[in-house]
């Protein structure tokens, strides 16, 4: 089904274009997949993932909640359509906060929930997560409600800056800034 593959590619490119508009300074992309955001738009950034898609990931780790990177070394951290694939995502948000410079921001996208399970089934043959890594339904979710993401961000020390839908209302964009204060633990 070449049509489905084209739709998947279009939606991925659209997400990356929207996210790229908000990136400033040095970038860390958590759950980078094939690392397109870093390789195409921010070659001085780092793409990290638990799986080395196509051999393009800069840093392959066991857990995105424990990254071997220097504290306060990034201006922007992105998690593009990947937070729901991270089992202990709140610990990853806390780790991202450790890595952000003061005033740095985190940008998260999350597709809307009502059709995500169906979408994953339709796109099974065109989705890198499903083709190469597989989805562990015991540890991963098809989506995380935006309100839950915002609450988790606030719990670990971020201040919400922006929340909106994009790409025909099918995706959520959440931008938060590292709030001043002590290191957040989760």
N, C-alpha and C positions, 0 to 999 in steps of 0.2 A: 504494500500500500504506500506508494510514493507520496500520496496526498497527506497521509498522517505524518510521515517523516518530515515533509515540508512545513506542516503546521507546528510540529515540535521544534524544528530549527528556527522558525519565525518567532515563536514565543520566547525561546531562549535568547535570541538576539535582541528582541524588544526589551526583555528584563535587563540585560546587560547595558543597553543604551540608557535606560532610565537610571539605573544605579550609577553608571559612570558620570552622569551629570552632577552627582553629589560628592564624589570622591575628591579629597584634597590631600596633598602630601603623600607620604609613604603609606602603601597599602598592604594589608594582610587579608587574604581571602580564605576564610575557613570553609571547608567543604567545597573546595574549588572545582571538583570534577575534572574536566579536561583542561582546566587552568586558562580558559580563553580570556577571562577578564584581565588577568595579569599579563599574559603573553601578548595580547592584542593592544591593550590600552595603557598598561602600567608596568613596563619591563623592569623597573627598579623595585617592584613589589615582590611579595612571596605568596605562593599558593600552597595551601596545606590541606591534606586529606588523609583519610585512613586507607585509601586504595589508590594505587598509581594508575589512573586512567590514561591509556595510550602512552605511558612513560613520560607524561608531561608535567606531573606534579613536582613542585620544587622541594617539598618536605613531606614525607610520608610518616605518619605517626600512629601509635596505637590508640591514642585518645586525644581529642581536641580540647579536653579539659586540663591537659598537662603538656604545654608546648615548650620545647627547649629554646626559647627566645628571650631576649633581654627585656626587662620591664620597661614600660613607657617608651617603646621604640617605634610606635606606629601612630600616624595621624588619623587614619581611617581603617576600620575593619569591616569587612562585608561577610555576610552569610546569605548567599543568594539561593533561594528555593532549596535549602539544605537543613535548616534547623530541625525539622521534623524527622530527619534521619539520624540525629544525634541523641543517643539514649538518655544521657544525663545533661540535657541542654542547658540547665541553669548553671551547672559547674563550668560549662564552656563560656557562657555569658560572663561569669565572674573572671575566668581566665582572660577573656578578651579585654575586660576592664583593666586588668593588671598590665596588659601589653600596650594599652592606649596611653598616649601622652596626655597631660592635663588638658581638658577641653576637647580631646579627640572624640570622634563619633563612630558609632556602630550603625551600619545600614543592613537591614534584614528585609528580605522579601519572602512572602508566603502566599502561595495560591489560595484562593478562597476554598472553603471546605466542602460545600454541598456536593461537588461532583468529583472530588479528588480520587476516591477509590475507583470509581468508574474510569476516570481518565488514565490512571495507572494501568488498568486492565487493557484499555484500548491501545495504549502506547507501549505496551510491554516489549515489543520487538524493536523499538526505537529509543528506548530510555537507557542511558548508560548505567544507571543504578541497577536496573533490573537485568540488563544484559551481562554485565561484567561482575558486579559485586553481589547482586541479589538483595532483596529487601527482607530483613529479619522482622517479621510481623510481631514477634514477641517483644522486641526492643524499640522498634521504630513506629512512627505514626504516619498516616497519610497526610495530615495537616495538624497545625496547632492554631486554635482560635487566636485572633489578633489581641483580644483582651487579655488572654493568658500570657502572651508574649510581652505585652506592655507591663503587666504586673510583675513578671519575672525580671524584666529589665530594671524596674524601680526597686525591687527587693535587693538586687546586687549592686546598686549604686549608679544608676543612670537617670537622666532627666529626659523625658520624651520631648522631642523637637518637632516631629512631623509624623503624621499617619494619614495615608490616603490610598485609594485604589488606583490601579493603572492597567494598561493593556486590556481595554474593553471591560474594565471592572473585574477581571479574572484574577488579579494579583493584588496583594497588599504590600505597601511600602511603609516600613517603620524606620525612623531615624531617631537615635537618641544620643545624647552627649554624656560623656563621663562626668559625673557630678563630683565636686570637690569633697574630700573627706577621706577617712581611712580605707584601707584595702577591704574589699568585700570578700567574705568567705562563703562558700556554699558546699 
